[in-house]
Amino acid sequence: MIGYLIGAMVIAFVAVLVYGGITGKVRMNHGCCAPSDPSKDLRMQDS
């Protein structure tokens, strides 16, 4: 019984991710939230 519940949760999660990917609400950004160019990110510039 627990196996079916966990399986249903995993399937629902994957279904939400697929739906978000198709509609454009979920986007992959290569796993990084900050730009790697120092001219675009003030935290990476020399002070």
Order of alpha helices (4+ residues) and beta strands (2+ residues): alpha
